[in-house]
């Protein structure tokens, strides 16, 4: 689930002009943050928390470390979040919201064919991976690997994030089917879920290999082979 200073409306026409400024991947932390007064205390805690958890894990990252790195007192944390569990849910919801909002202008760009828009969604994610380095793991996929150890609210937030991403992809698949670009025999929701699963598998392998080749193989297989069957 894109910072990329390389991502502009020229690189990805579906990205609105307002997104031309450098952005971080919504599932990964920004390398540098403005002072707390500029960012806002709640937002800074969330940003620093995302960074710390992406580097370690949700369960192994303590609140004391996050607050020390954020430069805010403990009381400020409990002013915004009732518990670490509430904090985790807020992290996931923010990451998901930011990512979906980044994708909306792409999937809604009716000047491009549905299949071209679908490919751009994943090419944008590839740009995120390239901008952050193949060895970095993004926040929500990292938490997804911890789901057996997470509380039910945090687990539900992770699942909701993936469901929303899949639903957005399914919407584009339906348009591609209507345009004759993808075969109507495919169930859009099931196909969207499969694409998300394939992508997540590719990004895990990317981290193992420390190479973008697995995500390039994903793009080639999905768009040059899997979706070519239009029956």
N, C-alpha and C positions, 0 to 999 in steps of 0.2 A: 504496500500500500503503500518531496520531490524537490530538492533544491536547486534547485540547480540554477546557478547563474547562467548556465547554458540554455535553460528552457525559456524561450521567449515566444512571442506570437509568430516570429519568423520560423523558429524551429518547429513549433507545434501550433499551426494556425487556429486550432480550437481554443487555445488559451487566450483569454481576454487580455487586452492591453494592461489592465490593472494588475495582471499577474506577471508582467514582464520583469519587475524588479526581482532580485535574487530571493529565492524562497528556500527554506529548508524542507526536507521530506517530512511529511506530517507524522510519519512513524519513527522518525529519528530526531535526535536533538540538534539544536544549532550549536556550532562550535564556540561561539561567543555570544554573550547576551548583554544588553544595555543595563545600566544601573537600575536597581529596584524601583526607584522613583519614576523612571521613564516607563518601565514595563508594567508596573503594578504588582503589588505583593502577591496576590493570588496567582497571577499569570507567571510570575518569576518562580514561585514554588513549583508550579506545574512543569515549567520548562526545565528547571534544574532536576526535578524528580524524574522526568522522562530521560534526561541524559544519564543520571546515575543508574537507573534501572536498566537502561539499554546496555550500560557497561557491565553490570553485574546481573542481578535478577530481582524480581519484586520481593521475594522472601528474604534474600540476603542483604538487601539495601535498607538500612535503618533510617528512621526519621531524623535522628540526631545528625547523621551525615548529610542528609539532604538539606536540612535547615542551616547547617554550618556553611555548606557550599553556596546556598542562596543568600546567606547573610541576613537572615530574618530570625527573630526570637520564636521560641516554641509557642508562646501565646498566640502569635499571628497565625500559626498553622491551624490551631483549634478554633480560631475565629472563622476560618473558611471551610474546614473539614472536620467532621465529627470523629473520624478515626482514620487509620491508614487504609482501611477497606474503602471508605468513602473517597479517599484521595485516589486510590487505584481506579475506581469507577470514573472519577472525574478526568483522570489522565486518558483513559481509553475513549471516553465520550468526546473529549476535545480532539484527540488524534483522528478519530473517525470523522467527526464533523469537518475538520479542516481538509481531510483527504477527499471526502465526497464533494465538498464545495469546490475544490481544485478541479475535479473531474467534470462537474456539471457543464461548464461552457464547452468542454470537448465533446461530450456525448450529445449535447444539444445543438451542435454546429451543423445545421441542415444543408450547408453549402458543400459538405463532404458526404461521401457515401457512408452508410452505417458500418460497413466492414472496415473502411479506412479509419473511422472514429474508434472502433473497437481496437484496432491495432495501435492507434495512438495512445490509448489508455495504458497499454502495456509497455510501449516504447517510452512513455513518460516515466514509468516506474523503473525502466532500465536506466534512464538518465539519473534517477535518484541513486541507484546502486553505484553508478560510475562516479557520481559526485562525492559520495561518502566513502567509497572504497569497498571492495568486494568482501572484506572480512567483517564489516560492521553489520550487526543484526538490528533490525528495526523494532520499535517498541511493541506493537500489537502481536506480530509473529513471535516475538520472544515470550510474551506473556501467554500466548497460545500453547507454547511448549510446556508451560508450567501449570496448565489448567487443572491437572489432577491434584495439585497442591494449593490451589487458590480457593477462596471462599466462594459461595454460590453467587453473590452479587457481582463479584469481579469476573467470574467465569461467564455469567450471563451477559456482561458488558462486552467481553471478547467475542462471544457468539453473535451478539447483535451487530457488532462492527463488521464481521464477515458476512452476515446476512444482508446488510445494507449494500456492501460492495457487490455481492453476487446479484442482488436485485437490480442494481444499476446496469450491470453487464447484461443481464437477461433482457432488460428493456432494449438495449442496442441490438441484441441478437434477434429479437422479434422484428425490429425494423429491417434488419438485414434479410430475414426470411421473407418479409413482404416485398423487398426489392429484388428477390431472387438471388441474393448473394450467398445465402446459407440454406441448405436443404430444409424443407419443412418437416421432414421425418424426425428431426432432432427436437427434443423437448427443451425449450429455452432456459427454464430454471435449472434443469439438470445439467445442461451443457455449461451454463454459467458457473455452477458449483464445481464442475470438473476443471474448467479453466482456472478458477481460483486455486484449487488443490494442486494442479500442475505447476502453477506459478510459484506457490509457496514451496513446493518440493524443489523447484529449480533454484530458488533463492537460498535454501538451506545448502544445497550442493555447491552453490556459488561460494558460500562462506567456507565450506570444507576445502574446496579447490583454490580458494582465493583468486578466482578468475571469473570474468563475466561470460565465459563460454556457455555455462549451463542456461543462462537466461537468453543468450543468443540462440541456443539450440531450441529453447521453448518457442521463441518467436518463429523460427524457421519451421518447426514441426506443426505448430498450431495453424499458422497462416498460409504455409505453402503445401500442407498435406492434410491435416485433420479437417479443416474447414473448406477444403476444395471440393469435397463430395457434396454436390448440390441436389442430390436426389430427394 
